[in-house]
Amino acid sequence: MRWRRWILYALLLIVAGLWWTRPVALPDDALAGLTGDAEAGAVIYAASGCGSCHRAPEATDGPLAGGRAFPSPFGTFYAPNISPHPTAGVGGWTDVEIASAVMRGVSPGGAHYYPAFPYDSYQQAEAGDIAHLIAYLRTLPESDAANRPHDVGFPFNIRASLGGWKLLFARPGWVLTEAPTPEIERGRYLVEALGHCGACHTSRNALGGPQTAQWLGGAPDPSGEGRVPNITPGGLDWSAGEIAEYLKSGFTPEFDTAGGEMVDVVENTAQLTDADRAAIAAYLKAVPAVAP
């Protein structure tokens, strides 16, 4: 019967789609020839904000024990334990397995990770920097804290569908396609790749994909309270020097101090060099202005 034929076609299309969007880990030789340096990795760790997300509020069992909640329109996600513990954390993972999680959003078991983990930004990172980061992570304290399951309902709990999300929204490439100076190019790398600033400061569509036409133009706070500010020249009129100082000390030109999530961000950016903070500032002055 004709309807059976259409059902068969639909099933074939579903199977083909699942194959096309299947999790694809990094190749086994992705880090070949790279030697991670823990001291350099400490800088990458700060720039990437790993401790800010994987340390639960008032945590006492190490900076990477996980448990911090991230509310969203799709449910609440909980940061996992990424300490070097051999079973509760990632201590038993190979370097390539960790790099695949960070850069591809793929677990050692071959499953998609939710994009609450900003692998769509980290995919732009240099493999050498990820090797440094992994070397540093392995020096941090272990925690045996168990991971808390995400509170995500149907249909968002179907991880196979995340391959479609990646296909639509996690394509490699810079948002600021042209970086006219080496300083802005460095700032782009720190903001778009390691710092994943767009994850908070850019609004998202109904599917949770970043609206890059409004890049860094502000977004509703996922908690439902207030708004993450516009940090393009259309919403932030600070000079480059004032932005760099804020990233170092947390003090605004109006003699106010950083609050909310930015307290953690400034704690991280304060560990960068003056040149890197200046590069971030130069990048923020170079992005297209988004109207308030």
Legacy VTK file of the C-alpha trace (Angstrom):
# vtk DataFile Version 3.0
C-alpha trace
ASCII
DATASET POLYDATA
POINTS 292 float
0.000 0.000 0.000
1.110 3.557 -0.735
1.088 4.688 2.915
3.506 1.898 3.826
5.869 3.152 1.150
5.735 6.666 2.594
6.400 5.318 6.089
9.407 3.437 4.733
10.704 6.595 3.041
10.242 8.558 6.277
12.115 5.928 8.269
14.942 5.938 5.741
15.160 9.721 5.974
15.287 9.548 9.778
18.048 6.935 9.684
19.995 8.962 7.122
19.598 12.100 9.237
20.789 10.353 12.369
23.824 9.015 10.505
24.598 12.445 9.039
24.404 14.112 12.451
26.027 11.314 14.466
28.630 12.237 17.102
32.070 12.509 15.514
34.985 12.514 17.943
38.434 13.841 17.181
40.776 11.381 15.456
43.129 9.434 17.705
46.118 11.446 16.456
44.480 14.865 17.017
47.043 15.794 19.681
49.978 13.976 18.154
53.248 15.847 18.590
51.761 18.215 21.180
53.073 18.302 24.734
50.822 19.959 27.242
52.396 22.443 29.628
50.504 22.872 32.909
51.800 26.397 33.509
50.555 27.538 30.107
47.378 25.563 30.752
46.638 27.625 33.861
46.245 30.680 31.615
43.972 28.782 29.209
41.955 27.565 32.204
41.440 31.137 33.382
40.610 32.458 29.924
38.102 29.641 29.378
36.369 30.035 32.723
36.406 26.317 33.530
36.392 26.800 37.287
33.573 29.342 37.128
31.147 26.792 35.686
32.332 23.535 37.209
32.584 24.819 40.771
29.280 24.769 42.591
28.478 27.697 44.902
30.045 27.196 48.332
31.804 24.050 47.082
34.311 22.570 49.490
35.555 19.570 47.512
37.664 21.213 44.836
37.200 23.629 41.956
35.978 21.073 39.401
33.522 18.940 41.389
30.550 20.158 39.348
26.986 20.601 40.513
26.382 24.200 39.513
22.909 24.691 38.040
22.287 26.436 34.717
18.596 27.178 34.125
17.375 27.557 30.560
14.109 27.511 28.596
14.818 23.828 27.876
15.373 22.726 31.466
18.104 22.959 34.070
21.584 21.685 33.301
24.116 20.755 35.977
27.857 21.060 35.448
29.585 17.678 35.750
32.597 16.698 37.798
35.659 17.246 35.573
38.263 16.795 38.288
41.104 14.277 37.767
39.268 11.655 39.849
39.670 8.372 37.916
35.989 7.387 38.043
33.869 10.306 39.282
35.745 12.810 37.111
37.761 12.689 33.895
40.981 11.243 35.308
40.370 7.961 33.490
39.823 9.650 30.134
42.549 9.922 27.526
43.734 13.349 26.434
41.968 12.916 23.085
38.713 11.977 24.833
38.877 15.175 26.880
39.733 17.202 23.776
36.796 15.630 21.898
34.456 16.633 24.704
35.784 20.193 24.696
36.053 20.773 20.955
33.402 18.454 19.514
30.882 18.044 22.316
31.249 14.264 22.182
31.526 11.999 25.223
33.958 9.061 25.480
30.916 6.836 25.049
30.072 8.480 21.740
27.105 10.637 22.807
26.387 14.287 22.094
26.811 16.756 24.945
24.249 19.497 25.439
25.398 22.925 24.206
25.124 24.282 27.729
28.761 23.181 27.449
30.077 25.802 24.980
31.915 23.462 22.642
30.573 25.543 19.752
33.039 28.199 20.946
35.850 25.891 22.068
35.962 24.239 18.634
37.783 27.378 17.480
40.566 26.858 20.032
44.019 25.768 18.973
44.792 22.107 19.670
47.990 23.124 21.465
46.044 25.274 23.906
43.673 22.392 24.626
46.688 20.152 25.291
47.979 22.748 27.775
44.552 22.952 29.403
44.365 19.186 29.837
47.824 19.114 31.396
46.710 21.723 33.929
43.402 19.994 34.699
45.329 16.861 35.638
47.197 18.798 38.358
44.044 19.962 40.172
42.479 18.282 43.237
40.343 15.199 42.741
36.704 15.045 43.819
34.513 11.975 44.159
31.305 14.022 43.873
28.676 12.251 41.783
27.272 14.001 38.736
23.722 15.264 39.009
21.436 14.343 36.086
20.148 17.207 33.992
16.527 18.179 34.563
15.485 18.251 30.914
12.145 16.939 29.673
10.925 15.489 26.402
11.811 16.076 23.587
14.988 17.886 24.636
16.233 14.821 26.486
16.732 13.015 23.175
20.458 13.478 22.730
20.453 12.165 19.168
18.642 15.355 18.153
21.638 17.411 19.261
23.438 16.423 16.094
20.932 18.536 14.198
21.588 21.433 16.565
25.301 21.148 15.916
24.726 21.036 12.168
22.705 24.247 12.350
24.539 26.256 14.984
27.970 24.796 15.751
29.683 25.323 12.440
33.322 26.429 12.613
34.104 30.015 11.761
34.587 33.424 13.318
31.705 35.807 13.867
33.993 38.797 13.271
35.282 37.539 9.956
37.881 40.263 9.478
40.443 41.087 12.169
42.373 44.097 10.837
45.165 44.004 13.429
47.026 41.268 15.329
45.646 42.715 18.570
42.040 42.396 17.403
42.800 38.919 16.082
44.075 37.927 19.524
41.024 39.503 21.131
38.769 37.570 18.776
40.414 34.339 19.827
40.007 35.150 23.516
36.389 36.311 23.193
34.933 33.994 20.560
36.898 30.807 21.275
38.278 30.558 24.805
36.158 33.106 26.666
32.882 32.098 24.920
31.487 35.535 25.819
28.730 35.142 23.246
27.235 32.287 25.253
25.825 34.851 27.703
25.906 38.170 25.854
24.199 37.034 22.632
20.472 36.359 22.346
19.237 32.960 21.160
16.471 31.792 18.883
13.681 29.351 19.690
16.027 26.391 19.175
18.707 27.813 21.441
21.004 28.815 18.601
22.960 32.076 18.935
21.605 34.961 16.887
24.929 36.082 15.483
23.371 39.086 13.731
22.949 40.442 17.273
26.409 39.291 18.381
27.201 40.441 21.939
24.157 42.699 21.830
22.748 41.466 25.119
20.252 38.772 26.023
17.648 37.819 28.619
19.256 36.399 31.739
18.629 32.608 31.736
17.540 32.855 35.370
14.588 34.950 34.224
15.741 37.981 36.193
17.161 40.992 34.393
19.192 41.075 31.230
22.771 40.320 30.238
24.111 43.645 28.897
24.953 44.728 25.396
28.766 44.954 25.204
29.052 46.136 21.606
29.850 49.798 20.869
26.092 50.296 20.617
25.602 49.512 24.275
28.965 50.071 25.946
30.539 53.494 25.565
33.638 52.827 27.658
37.042 53.427 26.130
39.309 50.481 25.359
41.418 51.411 28.360
38.378 51.460 30.640
37.281 48.036 29.407
40.760 46.614 30.026
40.839 48.090 33.530
37.417 46.612 34.319
38.661 43.180 33.238
41.626 43.587 35.579
40.119 45.161 38.697
36.367 44.887 38.300
35.970 48.654 38.676
33.811 50.529 36.177
34.476 54.091 34.970
31.573 55.124 37.233
33.449 53.744 40.282
31.050 50.824 40.587
32.203 47.212 40.811
31.425 44.046 38.888
28.448 42.084 40.143
26.625 38.846 39.466
28.272 36.414 37.057
30.853 39.040 36.083
32.544 38.626 39.454
33.725 35.198 38.306
34.612 36.513 34.850
36.794 39.293 36.261
38.437 36.819 38.631
39.489 34.939 35.492
40.440 37.857 33.248
42.503 39.379 36.057
44.862 36.421 35.593
45.526 37.298 31.961
48.274 39.617 30.791
47.725 43.319 30.240
48.225 42.666 26.523
45.456 40.062 26.467
43.029 42.320 28.305
43.860 45.114 25.875
43.233 42.686 23.001
39.782 41.825 24.376
39.003 45.523 24.671
40.182 46.188 21.116
37.979 43.372 19.845
34.907 44.702 21.675
35.476 48.130 20.117
35.754 46.490 16.663
32.564 44.373 16.632
29.501 45.840 14.870
27.353 47.984 17.138
24.010 46.540 18.162
21.371 49.134 19.000
20.284 49.143 22.665
LINES 1 293
292 0 1 2 3 4 5 6 7 8 9 10 11 12 13 14 15 16 17 18 19 20 21 22 23 24 25 26 27 28 29 30 31 32 33 34 35 36 37 38 39 40 41 42 43 44 45 46 47 48 49 50 51 52 53 54 55 56 57 58 59 60 61 62 63 64 65 66 67 68 69 70 71 72 73 74 75 76 77 78 79 80 81 82 83 84 85 86 87 88 89 90 91 92 93 94 95 96 97 98 99 100 101 102 103 104 105 106 107 108 109 110 111 112 113 114 115 116 117 118 119 120 121 122 123 124 125 126 127 128 129 130 131 132 133 134 135 136 137 138 139 140 141 142 143 144 145 146 147 148 149 150 151 152 153 154 155 156 157 158 159 160 161 162 163 164 165 166 167 168 169 170 171 172 173 174 175 176 177 178 179 180 181 182 183 184 185 186 187 188 189 190 191 192 193 194 195 196 197 198 199 200 201 202 203 204 205 206 207 208 209 210 211 212 213 214 215 216 217 218 219 220 221 222 223 224 225 226 227 228 229 230 231 232 233 234 235 236 237 238 239 240 241 242 243 244 245 246 247 248 249 250 251 252 253 254 255 256 257 258 259 260 261 262 263 264 265 266 267 268 269 270 271 272 273 274 275 276 277 278 279 280 281 282 283 284 285 286 287 288 289 290 291
